């Protein structure tokens, strides 16, 4: 699986139960958080 696909799947899973309002106001992801969770380099 390509790195971009891993990132896409991770973000998709993490935002599964969120409403559009949550995404536009409160939720954000950093590259450090994503790389740590997936065990990849930034």
C-alpha positions, 0 to 999 in steps of 0.5 A: 500500500502506498503511503498516501493511501495509508494516510487517506485511510487513517484520516478516513477512519479518524473522521468517520463519526464526525459531523461537517461542523466538527471538521470545519471548526474543531478537528485537525491533524498534524503531520507529526501525529499522523506519522507517529500513528502510522510509523512513517517518516514525515 
